[in-house]
């Protein structure tokens, strides 16, 4: 999983460039030191929320962790050719099993304000869900399968061809409802 190594290496470079210890970054991002160390060593990411919090604590966009060479003009990703894959382990504490596979659709565009992804959503191993929140908005379009979005006290089942748009500040969780699902997600987080 080379892309986790790339994300972890960028986190380490940015942290060290700011002369922050793992402890300082953990505190600033409301994460644990163990999580920061595991991420820097290439473990799968637990979910998007800690990564957003780490980006904010380091003063960078989320996309900074996934960017390759900067591109200021249009950026095209041909069908099936996204080279930037990030694996999220969901709520698994081992951080070694992927529940969400994010394929970035804008990894080469450095001046973006939105993060578009194709995401393979795998069924959770347990029925326990931990809602998380962060600043911004999310748009989800289900390409195949079915997902459940827990949003505050509400639950929404979103199937193939359906979409949902919500404020990310409300605690939420997204997971496959049954078999694997594939979604298009666009995440906006103010910098």
Helices and strands as residue ranges (DSSP letters): H 2-17, H 22-28, H 33-40, H 48-58, G 62-65, E 85-88, E 100-104, E 114-121, E 137-144, E 146-151, E 154-159, E 163-167, E 172-176, E 181-188
